[in-house]
Amino acid sequence: MIFSSIFFLFVFLPITLIVYYLVPFKLKNLVLLLCSLVFYAWGEPIYVVLMILSIAINYVSGLEIAYYRETKEEEKARLAMIVTVVLNLAILGFYKYYGFLLSNINAILPFHIPYKELALPIGISFYTFQTLSYVIDVYLGKVEAQHNIISFGTYVTMFPQLIAGPIVRYSDIELQLKNRKISIDRFGEGTAWFLCGLAKKVLLANNIGAFFDGIIALSPAQTSVVTAWIGAFAYTMQIYFDFGGYSDMAIGLGKMLGFDFMKNFDYPYVSKSATEFWRRWHISLGSWFREYVYIPLGGNRVGAMKHIRNLLIVWALTGLWHGAAWNFIFWGLYYGLILIFEKYAGNRFLAKLPGFLQHIYALFLVMLGWILFAAPSLGRAFSYWGTMFGVGAHGFFDATAVYYIKSSWILGILCILCCTPLLKHRFDRLQYSKYRWKNAVYAATYGILFVLCIAYLVTATYNPFLYFRF
């Protein structure tokens, strides 16, 4: 089940909200847990067993670690934490990387090891990182162990951010699980967040993404340089509005239920460097790796060589987290090398450039990076890069490029405007205006967006969600 579906919008969400608001506060976590399990089981019922097993393992482990810490048995607490971390990673590794590992072993060995591809449990990358943060933070004494298994299960399974983040650390919502503010004002704020995200996903990401799918399907001999760059631009916009829109919907749903989740995107395409881009893109993932991998390795408080090592490890793992394929690993290392360059040399050079050239530099690197991310294989990514720079391309400009420019230029301009804060900030001023007609325009705009989204969903067959792959 995805947020941008008619069933979710008109059946699952209304029923969930009605029941959630009708029950007393002490039962709200139970309602949210049960509804989240139904949401998760909708596509793959068998994997609910895996999720319940994950809840049980990490719940018991948290209590065990807390007990050993109270009794000053530090070695036992440390062992319990390590075993639980390894078990969580083993489950994630088995379902996500088992096929990738065996396919690479088969490429080396003179014989073939047969294996069956496993369906990836939806959201496993996200809820595994959430349970890891809980267990580690309990061991470090940053949070208290959760004694209420319903509250802990709610934290792990919460459907608003289950399949696409943001990655919510237990410390972020520990208090909210016990006491949170539920009001009409917060519900209204959440609705605005949700509708904004829905419009990004349905009206922008889905439409601009269709152009990229058409272009990536062409062979290099059918693709001109301009067509290839149009495709790169289309995917750059698609993944931002797809993933960013989903994160906005998650934040909005959280507010409807009384929770505050961290902002996951902060207009990343206004960045002037790759370093700044990663401070603004998928903020919760960057924060997780910084807290639980980068800092424990020594962060930047070590010598230059160890710092470079730390960055490469973090970015290789970041790429691997996104998917079991070499192009994702290369994508992570690609950014690792760029960030190392900027840290030790590039930032001094960039600072001397005019602002618009810094933007061009950052977007150039980001667009190249997204081809690694989007291509079905590493070889296809390299061949697409080659086409972008004229290697094996069907000339510089052709009729196909003309077609895509004529078909997408209005949508492209709209995407550019919406990926900057300018339009949103100007629009939000209507909400707080002293003039009622401006308030009415603000509310009516969201109503129109909702109607347009529903009209699209009723008639369209193209409604993918990119992060289901990860």
C-alpha positions in Angstrom: 0.0 0.0 0.0 1.3 3.4 -0.9 0.2 6.9 0.3 -0.6 8.0 -3.3 -3.3 5.5 -3.9 -7.1 5.8 -3.9 -7.5 3.0 -1.4 -5.2 4.6 1.1 -6.7 8.0 0.7 -10.4 7.0 0.9 -10.4 3.8 2.9 -7.4 3.0 5.1 -6.5 6.6 6.2 -10.1 7.7 7.1 -10.8 4.5 9.0 -7.5 4.7 10.9 -8.0 8.4 11.8 -11.6 7.9 12.9 -10.8 5.0 15.2 -7.6 6.7 16.5 -9.4 9.9 17.4 -12.4 8.1 19.0 -10.4 5.8 21.4 -9.0 7.2 24.7 -5.4 8.3 24.7 -4.2 5.1 26.5 -5.4 3.0 23.6 -4.1 5.2 20.8 -0.7 3.5 20.6 -2.4 0.1 20.3 -4.7 1.3 17.5 -1.7 2.8 15.7 0.3 -0.5 16.1 -2.6 -2.6 14.8 -3.3 -0.3 11.8 0.4 -0.1 11.0 0.6 -3.9 10.9 -2.3 -4.0 8.6 -0.7 -1.4 6.4 2.6 -3.3 6.3 0.8 -6.7 5.6 -1.3 -5.3 2.8 1.3 -6.2 0.1 3.3 -9.0 1.8 1.5 -10.6 4.7 4.2 -13.1 5.4 6.7 -10.4 6.3 4.6 -9.3 9.2 6.0 -12.3 11.0 9.5 -10.9 10.4 8.5 -7.5 11.7 6.9 -8.9 14.9 10.1 -11.0 15.4 12.2 -7.8 15.1 10.0 -6.1 17.6 10.3 -9.0 20.1 14.1 -9.4 19.7 14.9 -5.7 20.2 12.3 -5.2 22.9 13.8 -8.0 25.0 17.3 -6.9 24.2 16.6 -3.4 25.4 15.3 -4.7 28.7 18.3 -7.0 29.0 20.8 -4.3 28.3 19.2 -2.0 30.8 19.2 -4.7 33.5 22.9 -5.4 33.0 23.7 -1.7 33.1 21.7 -1.3 36.4 23.6 -4.3 37.9 26.9 -2.8 36.7 27.6 -5.9 34.5 29.0 -3.8 31.7 30.6 -6.7 29.8 27.3 -8.5 29.6 25.5 -5.4 28.6 28.0 -4.8 25.8 27.8 -8.4 24.7 24.0 -8.2 24.6 24.2 -5.0 22.5 26.7 -6.5 20.0 24.7 -9.7 19.6 21.5 -7.7 18.9 23.2 -5.4 16.4 24.7 -8.4 14.6 21.4 -10.2 14.5 19.6 -7.1 13.1 22.2 -6.7 10.5 22.2 -10.4 9.6 18.4 -10.3 9.0 18.8 -7.2 6.8 21.8 -8.7 5.0 20.0 -12.0 4.4 17.0 -10.4 2.8 18.7 -7.5 1.0 22.2 -8.7 0.1 21.9 -12.5 -0.1 21.3 -12.6 -3.9 23.8 -9.9 -4.6 26.5 -11.8 -2.7 25.9 -15.1 -4.4 25.7 -13.6 -7.8 29.1 -12.1 -7.4 30.5 -15.3 -6.0 29.1 -17.2 -9.0 30.8 -14.7 -11.3 34.2 -15.8 -9.8 33.8 -19.5 -9.2 34.1 -22.1 -12.0 30.7 -23.6 -10.9 27.3 -22.1 -10.2 25.7 -22.0 -6.8 21.9 -22.0 -7.3 19.8 -19.6 -5.3 16.4 -18.1 -5.2 15.9 -14.3 -5.3 14.1 -13.1 -2.2 11.5 -10.4 -2.2 12.7 -7.5 -0.2 10.5 -6.8 2.8 9.1 -3.3 2.5 10.7 -0.8 4.8 13.3 -3.2 6.2 16.1 -0.8 5.7 14.3 1.9 7.6 13.0 -0.1 10.6 16.2 -2.0 11.0 18.1 1.3 11.4 15.5 2.5 13.9 15.8 -0.6 16.0 19.6 -0.4 15.9 19.5 3.2 17.1 17.2 2.1 20.0 19.5 -0.8 21.1 22.7 1.3 20.9 21.2 4.3 22.7 19.9 2.1 25.5 23.4 0.7 25.9 25.0 4.2 25.8 22.5 5.4 28.4 21.0 8.0 26.1 17.5 6.6 26.4 15.6 4.5 28.9 14.6 1.0 27.9 10.9 0.9 26.8 9.0 -1.5 29.2 5.7 -1.2 27.3 5.8 -3.5 24.3 2.8 -1.8 22.7 4.7 1.5 22.7 7.8 -0.1 21.4 5.9 -1.9 18.7 4.3 1.4 17.7 7.7 3.0 17.4 9.0 0.3 15.1 5.9 -0.1 12.9 4.5 3.4 12.7 3.1 3.4 9.2 3.6 7.1 8.3 7.4 6.7 8.1 7.7 2.9 7.8 8.4 2.6 4.1 10.2 5.8 3.2 11.4 7.5 6.4 12.4 9.9 7.8 14.4 7.5 9.9 13.1 8.2 13.4 15.4 7.5 16.3 13.8 6.4 19.5 15.3 9.4 21.3 13.3 11.7 18.9 9.9 10.3 20.0 10.5 8.7 23.4 8.4 11.3 25.2 5.8 11.6 22.4 5.0 7.9 22.8 3.8 8.7 26.3 2.3 12.1 25.8 1.7 14.0 22.7 -0.5 17.0 21.6 -3.4 16.1 19.4 -5.5 19.0 18.3 -7.4 20.4 15.3 -4.7 22.9 14.6 -2.0 20.2 14.4 -4.3 18.1 12.3 -4.7 21.0 9.9 -1.0 21.6 9.8 -0.5 17.9 9.1 -3.1 18.0 6.3 -1.2 20.9 4.6 2.1 18.9 4.8 0.4 15.8 3.5 -1.3 17.5 0.5 1.9 19.4 -0.4 3.8 16.0 -0.4 1.0 14.3 -2.4 1.1 17.0 -5.1 4.9 16.7 -5.3 4.6 13.0 -5.7 1.6 12.7 -8.0 1.6 15.9 -10.1 5.4 16.5 -10.4 7.4 13.3 -9.8 5.1 10.9 -11.7 4.8 13.1 -14.7 8.5 14.1 -15.0 9.5 10.5 -14.2 7.7 9.3 -17.3 10.0 11.3 -19.5 13.1 9.7 -17.9 11.7 6.2 -18.2 11.3 6.9 -22.0 14.8 8.2 -22.4 16.6 5.6 -20.3 14.9 2.9 -22.4 16.6 4.2 -25.6 19.9 2.8 -26.7 23.0 5.1 -26.8 22.8 5.0 -30.6 19.3 6.5 -30.4 20.1 9.1 -27.8 21.6 12.5 -28.5 23.6 14.5 -26.0 20.8 16.9 -25.4 18.3 14.1 -24.9 20.6 12.4 -22.4 20.8 15.6 -20.4 17.1 16.1 -20.5 16.8 12.6 -19.1 19.3 13.3 -16.3 17.3 16.5 -15.4 14.0 14.6 -15.4 15.3 11.9 -13.0 16.9 14.6 -10.8 13.5 16.2 -10.4 11.6 12.9 -10.2 13.6 11.5 -7.3 13.5 14.7 -5.3 9.7 15.2 -5.6 9.1 11.4 -5.3 11.1 10.9 -2.1 10.7 14.4 -0.8 7.0 14.3 -1.4 6.7 11.0 0.5 8.7 12.4 3.4 6.4 15.4 3.5 3.4 13.1 3.5 5.0 11.1 6.4 5.6 14.3 8.4 2.0 15.4 7.7 0.5 12.0 8.8 2.7 12.2 11.9 1.3 15.6 12.8 -2.3 14.3 12.3 -1.5 11.6 14.8 0.3 14.0 17.2 3.9 13.2 16.4 6.7 15.5 15.3 9.1 13.9 12.8 12.3 15.7 11.7 12.4 17.4 8.3 14.1 15.1 5.8 14.7 17.5 3.0 15.7 21.2 3.0 15.7 22.3 -0.6 18.8 20.4 -1.5 19.0 21.7 -5.1 19.8 25.2 -3.9 23.1 23.9 -2.6 26.5 25.4 -3.7 28.5 22.3 -3.0 28.1 18.5 -2.7 28.8 18.9 1.0 25.9 21.3 1.4 23.7 19.0 -0.7 24.2 16.2 1.7 23.3 18.4 4.7 20.0 19.1 2.9 19.2 15.7 1.3 17.8 12.7 3.3 18.8 14.5 6.5 17.7 11.6 8.8 19.9 9.1 7.0 23.0 11.4 7.1 22.3 12.0 10.8 22.1 8.3 11.5 25.4 7.5 9.8 27.1 10.4 11.5 25.9 9.4 14.9 26.4 5.6 14.7 29.2 5.1 12.2 31.2 8.3 11.5 31.7 9.5 15.0 32.5 6.1 16.5 35.2 5.7 13.9 36.7 8.9 15.1 34.9 11.4 12.8 37.2 14.3 11.9 39.0 14.2 15.2 41.8 12.1 13.7 44.6 12.5 11.2 43.9 13.2 7.6 44.4 9.6 6.4 42.1 8.2 9.0 39.5 10.9 8.3 39.6 10.0 4.6 39.2 6.4 5.6 36.2 7.2 7.8 34.5 9.2 5.0 35.0 6.4 2.5 33.6 3.8 4.9 30.5 5.9 5.7 29.8 6.6 2.0 30.4 3.0 0.8 27.9 1.9 3.5 25.5 4.7 2.5 25.6 3.4 -1.1 25.1 -0.2 0.0 22.2 0.8 2.3 20.3 2.0 -0.8 20.6 -1.2 -2.7 22.4 -4.5 -3.4 24.1 -3.5 -6.6 27.5 -2.2 -7.6 26.1 1.0 -9.0 24.9 1.9 -5.5 28.3 1.2 -4.0 30.0 3.3 -6.7 27.4 6.0 -6.1 28.3 6.1 -2.4 32.0 6.2 -3.2 31.5 8.8 -5.8 30.1 11.2 -3.2 32.8 10.1 -0.7 35.5 11.1 -3.1 33.8 14.4 -3.9 33.3 15.3 -0.2 37.0 14.5 0.5 38.0 16.7 -2.4 35.8 19.6 -1.1 37.0 19.1 2.4 40.7 19.2 1.6 40.9 21.5 -1.4 37.7 22.2 -3.3 36.0 24.5 -0.7 38.7 27.1 -0.9 38.5 27.2 -4.6 34.6 27.2 -4.6 34.5 30.1 -2.2 36.2 32.3 -4.8 33.6 31.5 -7.5 30.4 33.6 -8.0 27.3 32.0 -6.4 25.6 31.0 -9.6 28.8 29.0 -10.7 28.8 27.3 -7.3 25.2 26.2 -8.0 26.1 25.0 -11.4 29.0 23.0 -10.0 26.9 21.3 -7.4 24.0 20.5 -9.7 26.4 19.1 -12.4 27.8 16.6 -9.9 24.4 15.8 -8.4 22.9 15.0 -11.9 25.9 12.8 -12.8 25.4 11.0 -9.5 21.8 10.3 -10.0 22.6 8.5 -13.2 24.6 6.0 -11.1 21.6 5.7 -8.8 18.9 5.4 -11.5 20.6 3.1 -14.1 19.7 -0.6 -13.9 23.4 -1.6 -13.9 26.8 0.0 -13.5 27.5 -0.6 -17.2 24.4 1.2 -18.2 25.3 4.1 -16.0 28.7 4.4 -17.6 27.2 4.2 -21.1 24.7 6.9 -20.2 27.5 9.1 -18.9 29.3 8.6 -22.2 26.2 9.6 -24.1 25.9 12.8 -22.0 29.4 13.8 -23.2 29.0 12.7 -26.8 30.6 9.2 -26.6 28.5 7.0 -28.9 25.6 9.5 -28.9 23.2 10.1 -31.8 24.7 13.5 -32.5 24.4 16.5 -30.2 20.7 17.4 -31.0 18.0 15.5 -32.8 14.3 15.2 -33.3 13.9 13.2 -30.1 15.3 16.1 -28.1 13.0 18.5 -29.8 10.0 16.2 -28.8 11.0 16.0 -25.2 11.7 19.8 -24.9 8.3 20.6 -26.4 6.6 18.0 -24.2 8.2 18.9 -20.9 9.3 22.5 -20.8 6.3 23.8 -18.8 6.6 20.9 -16.3 10.4 21.4 -16.1 10.0 25.1 -15.2 7.4 24.2 -12.6 9.7 21.6 -11.1 12.6 24.2 -10.9 10.3 26.7 -9.2 9.0 24.1 -6.7 12.4 22.8 -5.7 13.4 26.2 -4.4 11.9 27.8 -1.3 10.8 30.9 -3.2 7.3 29.7 -4.3 6.6 27.9 -1.0 7.6 30.9 1.2 5.5 33.3 -0.9 2.5 31.0 -0.8 2.7 30.4 3.0 2.4 34.1 3.6 -1.2 33.8 2.5 -2.0 31.6 5.5 -0.8 34.3 8.0 -2.2 37.3 6.2 -4.7 39.6 8.1 -6.9 39.5 5.0 -9.4 36.7 5.0 -9.5 36.5 1.2 -5.9 35.5 1.2 -6.5 32.9 3.9 -9.3 31.6 1.6 -7.0 31.5 -1.4 -4.5 29.5 0.7 -7.1 26.9 1.7 -8.7 26.7 -1.7 -5.3 26.1 -3.3 -4.8 23.0 -1.2 -8.3 21.9 -2.1 -7.6 22.3 -5.8 -4.3 20.3 -5.5 -6.2 17.5 -3.8 -8.8 17.4 -6.6 -6.0 17.4 -9.2 -4.2 14.6 -7.5 -7.3 12.4 -7.3 -8.1 13.1 -10.9 -4.6 12.0 -11.9 -4.7 8.8 -9.7 -8.1 7.8 -11.1 -7.0 8.0 -14.7 -3.3 7.2 -14.6 -1.6 3.8 -14.4 1.9 5.2 -13.8 2.3 5.7 -10.0 5.6 4.2 -8.9 7.5 4.9 -5.6 11.2 4.8 -6.2 12.3 4.0 -2.7 10.3 0.7 -2.7 13.5 -0.6 -4.4 15.6 0.2 -1.3 
